[in-house]
Amino acid sequence: MCSSFYPSVNTLDRDMELDRRLLLAHCAAHGLSVVAGLLVVVPMALNGSAFKGRCALFSSGYWRTGDGAEPSEQLTVRQWGPPAACQFATFVGIFTVLYGAAQGWRYLFYLHGRHDDTLFSSFLTVLLSVCVLFLSGGAGAILSLGFSSWCDTVTDNDARPYSCAESQSVPLYLDVDTSSFYTELSLAQITDILNFINSISEKPLLIFSSFRRNQEELMQ
């Protein structure tokens, strides 16, 4: 009787330890998503303030030679980018922060209270995480393409003697503050891509957790 009892206890302990590690992994993933979301929202907000509410993403323009009292060469923006491009990237960042904070708190509660998701709750979590995955992927694509378009405008399709990173230190003679646009937009772009990768890496954890919940409910 004793020999048959101890293996069941050891199996239970291993299951509890596995559940604890899964919950910790979920907490870490959502903690990273909160940080990533903030590193998208803050730079986009600073850039929007510096550009007086205008969106640099997908902006188009050209360099022209000044006359008279004007500078010898200055950048003229033909059309600023659609505000929806910057607003969407900011929205995804805010949504990521709220979703990550809510999910992280929920998993911490489960970890402390030794509770776990039901099968239905796990299914909803998977659906929401897929939504976050597509949103972050879309925002990353918009940031990458829009930022590339703005850099092409600033560097005149690489015809200028400086790079896009260096152009934030060059007077562009616009009525907006361009002294830190590259730092802000590149940080938002890279962070959103990393958040997309983090969302992908979390999917195996969600699938495995849902599989375990399904097994446990079937055994009950």
N, C-alpha and C positions, 0 to 999 in steps of 0.2 A: 504493500500500500504506500509506504514511504517513497519507494523508488518511482512509483507512478505519479506521486504528488509533486515532487521537486521539479521535474521537467516542465510541468504546467506552470509552476510559479516562475521559473526562469523564462519561459515563453512569454508570460504576461509582462515581466519586467522588460524584456527586449521590445515588446510592442509599445509599452509606455515610453521607453527611451527613444524609440523611432518616432513616435508621435511628437515628443518634446522637441526633437531635432527638426522635424518638419515645421513645427510652429515657429521655432527660432529662425529658420530659413525664410519663412514667409515674412516675419517681422523685419528681418534685415532687408529683404527685397523691397518692401513697402517703405522702409525708412530711406533707402536710396532713391526711390521714386519721389518722395517728398522733397529731398534735397535737389534732385534734378529739376523738379517742377519749379522750385524757387529760383534756380539758376537760369531758368527760361523767362519767368515772369519779371524778375527784377531788371535784367538787362534790356528787355523789350520795353519796360516802363520808362527806364532812363533814356533809351533811344527815342521813344515817342515824345518825351518831354524836351529833349535836345532839338528834335526836328519839328517842334511846335505842332504836334499832332499829325504830322505828315508821315507817310510810310515810305521808307527807302526801298523796300522790297519791290522788285520789278519796275523801278523807276527808269526812265529813259531821258537822255539829254545829249548834249554835244559841247565841245569846246569851241569858243569863238574868240577872235582877236578884238580887244577893246579899242576904243577910239577916244581921243581927248584925255579927260581926267580919269577914265576907267583903267583898270589894270590891263597890262598887255595881253594877257590871256585869262579867261575866266570860264568856269563851267556854267552852262545854262541848262536847267532842267526843263525838258519839253513837257513831261508829264510825270507827276509823282505816282507812285504805286498805289494800287487799290487799298483803301484802309482795311478791307476785309482780310487781306493777307496777314497783316500785323495783328489784327484783332483775333483771327483764328489761332495763330501761334500762341498769343497770350491766353486765350480761353483754354487751350489744351494744357498749358502750364498750370493754370489755376485749377482746372479739373483734376489734373494729376496730383496736385498737392492735397486737395480735399479727399480724393479717392484713396490715396496712399495713407493719409492720416487716419481716415476712418477704418480702413482695413488693418493697418498696423495696430491701432488701439484694440480692434476686435480680436486679433490673434494674441495680443498680450493678455487680454482678458481670459481667453481660452487657456493660455499657458499658465496663468496664475490660478485659475479655477479648476484646472484639469478637465475642461470641457472641450468639445470639438464640434465641427459643423455637422449638420444633418446632411443627408444626400441632396435634398432640395436646395439648401443653402449653398452647398458646394457647386451645384449646377448654376445657380445665379451668379456666384463669384466667377466662375469660368466665363460666363457670358459677358459680365462687366469687364473682365480683364481682356477679353478679345476686343471689346470696344475701345479700351485704352490703347491696345496695341495698334489698331487701325488709325486712331486719332493721332497718336504720337508719330506713326509712320507718315501720315499725311502732313502733319506740321513740319516734320523733318524735311520732307520733299519740298514744301513751300519755302522754308527757310533757306535751303541749299540753292534752289533755282533762283529765288528772288534775290538773295545775297550775291550770287554770281552775276545776275543781270546788273545790279547796282555797281559792282566792281568793274564790269565792262564799261559802264558809263563813266565812272570816275577815272579810269586809266585809259579811256579812249581806245578800248579793245587792245590793251597792252602797247599802245603807241606812245604813251607818256614815259618819261625816264624814271619812273618809280612804280613800285608795286601797290596793290590795293591796301596792304597793311601800312605802307609808308605814307599813303595819301591822306591819312587822318592827321598827319603832321604838316600837310601842305595846305596853304590857303586856297580854298575853292571859291571864295567870294560869293557864297550863298547866304541867304538870310536865316540860316540855321546853324547850330553848333555841330561841326563835323569833327571835333577834336578827339572823339573816342568812339566813333561809329563802328570801326572795325573790331575793336575789343568787345563791344556790346553784342553785335550781331554774330560774330564768330563764336562767342561764348554760348549764346542761345542756340546756335546751330549745332555745335558739338555736343552740348548737353542734351539736346533733344534726341540726337542720334544715339547717345549712350542710354537714354531713357528707353528708347525703342529696343535696344539690345537687352536691357534689363527686363523689359516686358516679355521678350521672347524667352529669356532664360527662366522666367518664373512659370512658364506654361507646363514644363514637365513636373514641377512641384504640385501644381493644381491638379493635373491629370492623375498623378500618383495618389494624392490625398483623396480625390473623388473615388478612385478605384478602391482604396482602403475602406472608405465609408460604405461603399456599395457591398463589399465583402462582409463587413461587420453587420450591416442591416439584414443581409441575407442569412447570416448565421444565427441571428436572434430569433 
